[in-house]
Amino acid sequence: MHGLTAQIALVLALALAGSATVLALTRHATGSFFIAGTLWTGFVVGLAAVFGIGVAITDHVPQDPLHIVYGVLAVGVVPGAAVVASGRTGPRQAAVWAIAGIILVIIVLRLFQTGG
């Protein structure tokens, strides 16, 4: 389950990064559909982390300890971006989400590399 939710998290992170980048470049504001997508992304990343903790407890700890560090960072991206984006409107808010989405994609890719 950990691997499957991580794959879904990558797809959602790519969708978040892509849609937020398009919104920022076209100077459009984020809407309720976009915000719902970010909530789902954060939920799935958190769910992957919960499954990962379960795997570490019951099966084995990842070979590379950086996997845990990247996991903690991944879980913090969406809430952190929400805090930063809350003070902005329109395309600036979309730009914050675009940067957060790109960072999340990079972190999730690193998670796959260090997962073992």
C-alpha positions as CSV (number, residue, x, y, z in Angstrom):
1,M,0.0,0.0,0.0
2,H,2.9,2.3,0.7
3,G,4.3,2.0,-2.8
4,L,0.8,2.5,-4.4
5,T,-0.1,5.6,-2.5
6,A,3.4,7.0,-3.2
7,Q,2.8,6.5,-6.9
8,I,-0.6,8.2,-6.6
9,A,1.0,11.0,-4.7
10,L,3.5,11.5,-7.5
11,V,0.7,11.7,-10.1
12,L,-1.2,14.2,-7.9
13,A,2.0,16.3,-7.3
14,L,2.6,16.4,-11.1
15,A,-1.0,17.5,-11.6
16,L,-0.7,20.1,-8.8
17,A,2.6,21.5,-10.3
18,G,1.2,21.5,-13.8
19,S,-2.1,23.1,-13.1
20,A,-0.7,25.7,-10.7
21,T,2.0,26.6,-13.3
22,V,-0.6,27.1,-16.0
23,L,-2.7,29.2,-13.7
24,A,0.3,31.4,-12.7
25,L,1.5,31.8,-16.3
26,T,-2.0,32.7,-17.5
27,R,-2.4,35.0,-14.6
28,H,-5.5,33.3,-13.3
29,A,-6.5,32.8,-9.7
30,T,-6.9,29.4,-8.0
31,G,-10.5,28.2,-7.6
32,S,-12.3,25.8,-5.3
33,F,-11.6,22.9,-7.7
34,F,-7.9,23.6,-7.5
35,I,-7.9,23.9,-3.7
36,A,-9.8,20.6,-3.5
37,G,-7.0,19.0,-5.6
38,T,-4.4,20.4,-3.2
39,L,-6.2,18.9,-0.3
40,W,-6.3,15.5,-2.0
41,T,-2.6,15.8,-2.7
42,G,-1.8,16.5,0.9
43,F,-4.1,13.7,2.1
44,V,-2.5,11.1,-0.2
45,V,1.0,12.2,0.7
46,G,0.1,11.9,4.4
47,L,-1.5,8.5,3.8
48,A,1.7,7.3,2.1
49,A,3.6,8.5,5.1
50,V,1.3,6.6,7.5
51,F,1.7,3.4,5.4
52,G,5.4,4.0,5.3
53,I,5.6,4.2,9.1
54,G,3.6,1.0,9.3
55,V,6.1,-0.7,6.9
56,A,9.0,0.6,9.0
57,I,7.5,-0.8,12.2
58,T,6.3,-4.2,10.9
59,D,8.7,-5.0,8.0
60,H,11.9,-3.1,7.6
61,V,13.3,0.4,7.9
62,P,14.4,2.0,4.6
63,Q,18.1,1.3,3.7
64,D,18.7,5.0,3.2
65,P,17.8,7.2,6.2
66,L,17.3,10.1,3.8
67,H,14.0,8.4,2.9
68,I,12.6,9.4,6.3
69,V,13.9,13.0,6.0
70,Y,12.3,13.3,2.5
71,G,9.1,11.8,3.8
72,V,8.9,14.4,6.6
73,L,9.6,17.2,4.0
74,A,7.0,15.8,1.6
75,V,4.3,15.8,4.3
76,G,5.1,19.4,5.1
77,V,4.9,20.8,1.6
78,V,1.2,21.2,1.1
79,P,0.4,22.7,4.6
80,G,3.5,25.0,4.3
81,A,2.3,26.2,0.9
82,A,-1.2,26.7,2.2
83,V,0.2,29.0,4.9
84,V,2.3,31.0,2.5
85,A,-0.4,31.1,-0.2
86,S,-3.1,32.3,2.3
87,G,-1.6,35.8,2.3
88,R,-1.7,36.1,-1.5
89,T,-4.4,36.4,-4.1
90,G,-4.7,35.7,-7.8
91,P,-1.7,34.7,-9.8
92,R,0.6,35.2,-6.9
93,Q,-1.2,32.5,-5.0
94,A,-1.0,30.3,-8.0
95,A,2.7,30.9,-8.2
96,V,3.2,29.8,-4.6
97,W,1.3,26.6,-5.4
98,A,3.4,26.1,-8.6
99,I,6.6,26.3,-6.7
100,A,5.3,24.0,-4.0
101,G,4.1,21.5,-6.6
102,I,7.5,21.4,-8.3
103,I,9.2,21.0,-4.9
104,L,6.8,18.2,-4.0
105,V,7.5,16.4,-7.3
106,I,11.2,16.6,-6.7
107,I,10.9,15.3,-3.1
108,V,8.6,12.4,-4.2
109,L,11.1,11.4,-6.9
110,R,13.9,11.5,-4.3
111,L,11.7,9.3,-2.1
112,F,11.5,6.7,-4.8
113,Q,15.3,6.8,-5.3
114,T,16.0,6.4,-1.6
115,G,13.1,3.9,-0.8
116,G,14.9,0.6,-1.4
